[in-house]
Amino acid sequence: MMVPIIFVMARRSQQPILRIAIPALAGMTTLHALLPPHPGPLIAVSALHADLGLTLGLGLIVALPAVVLAGPLYGMFIAKRLHVEEPEEMGKLFTEQAGASQPGFAISLVTILLPVALMLGRTVAKLALTKDTLLYDTLDFVGEPLVALALTVLFAIAMLGWSRSMARERVGSILRKSLPPIAALLLTIGAGGGLKQMLVNAGISATIGKIAIGAHLTLILLAWLIAVALRQATGSATVATTTTAGIVAPVVAGLSPTHNSLMALAIGAGSVFFCHVNDAGFWMVREYFGLNLKQTVAVWSALQTIVSVVGLVLTLVLWSVLT
């Protein structure tokens, strides 16, 4: 979705394409690793019984420096040293004018932010409102992740489809086309859950607990290292997050909500460490921007590593400050 915007912005600003692409890619990587309601962080929050709103708040604190370092700063650094021309065929494909009118910026932004606002409302209700009141129950219900996302889909159908005189058949067609990517994501999550359960049944949690005691590693660093190892082995950030969260969940039982949230963020940060050739995203970036293998490592693998390491450092700092 972002690639056409990147091509257009690079042309209009007359900037090197990497100077535009890397901040966008860094933002997406950080969202993927650290911010609910993306599936990876959402799974970690659920497995560790962390507070969703607190995790989102702490995730923003960690994510902003990570985005700045891996995005604009690294983008300016690498764009001066790595000259990449816009791929001719991709450039033509992504700069063709769309036939139908596009939704406005404001309604598009509202649609994107709606589930986040609903989930934050639930957290605010738990902190500031009295239980068993109508307002509390309403915010608690609509802020449940599945409910919030479902309401957002309905909102998008109404505001981006029917309100723009889009035929019901067209709306139905768009919804049907969205199912295959969702199915692939569910299969990935299911595979991660299956691997996690196999490792848990094998007693890996108890083993990790003994290793942590013997090695005197902080739980944050331990969780990050496990996620890094699984990411390198499987090539999937979602599988790494799902599996690691299931493995460390028994070890962190009884921690405060703040510490559980930081554990979820550390796992997310580890899950994006040094993406390489066994990840589909690596090849997508290579093909979209016409890079060779070495260039893709310098662009995609490096920026993901920056996000991962910054995420680890900041979660360690917050762990020490909030303990």
Number of C-alpha atoms within 10 A of each C-alpha: 5 10 17 17 15 20 22 16 15 18 16 8 10 9 12 19 22 26 21 23 25 25 23 20 23 26 20 14 23 27 20 21 33 31 25 26 21 13 18 27 31 23 23 29 25 16 21 24 17 22 16 26 23 18 26 24 15 20 27 17 15 26 25 13 15 24 27 16 17 27 26 17 14 21 24 16 12 15 19 11 8 13 12 14 12 19 15 10 10 16 17 12 11 15 13 9 8 8 6 6 8 10 12 9 9 8 13 14 10 14 17 12 12 18 25 20 15 24 26 21 20 23 20 16 19 16 10 9 15 12 13 9 9 10 13 18 17 14 20 21 16 19 25 19 19 13 16 19 19 14 17 20 16 11 15 19 18 15 16 19 18 14 10 12 10 13 11 12 9 12 15 13 11 13 12 10 10 11 11 10 10 11 11 11 14 13 12 17 22 15 16 23 22 15 19 22 16 14 16 19 11 11 12 16 19 15 12 17 18 13 13 16 12 9 10 10 12 12 20 21 19 22 28 26 20 21 29 25 16 19 26 20 11 14 22 22 28 30 25 30 39 32 29 33 29 23 28 24 21 15 17 17 11 10 14 12 16 18 22 25 28 26 32 34 34 34 36 37 36 32 36 31 26 22 25 20 15 14 15 12 15 19 17 12 17 18 14 15 21 18 19 11 14 10 15 22 19 13 26 22 19 18 28 29 19 22 30 28 19 20 30 25 16 21 26 19 11 16 17 9 8 9 8
